[in-house]
Amino acid sequence: MAGDGDGAGEVSIDLPVRRSIPKVGRNEPCPCGSGKKYKNCCGRVA
């Protein structure tokens, strides 16, 4: 039935999600302000 809100026949467009903060490279200074490289600070894999 038309207009019953079941979503049949409707096309949904998934837009890419944009980051509010640009991605930090591993060799760039850490954004936390420690002065260390990101890979040696907050980007370290446990």
Beta strands, then each sheet from edge to edge (+ up, - down):
end
